[in-house]
């Protein structure tokens, strides 16, 4: 099993989702619903990162090139999310 950046992102998303799922919350009902939505989005992000990792591994055989492409993919995704957040807010 190769360690890749999207594996790390997948693990981080799963840990964050599990922490949010099992954390004791003393919040209002609206915040509990929002916490559930964020938990679901974290699980969805983990699934998407895992599938993207499998696709990248299929088409890029060299580990060094795989790291470069996956890091660029992560940076591009984060930049796109920040731009969308700034334009929507």
Secondary structure as UniProt FT lines:
FT   HELIX           5..22
FT   HELIX           29..59
FT   HELIX           63..88
//
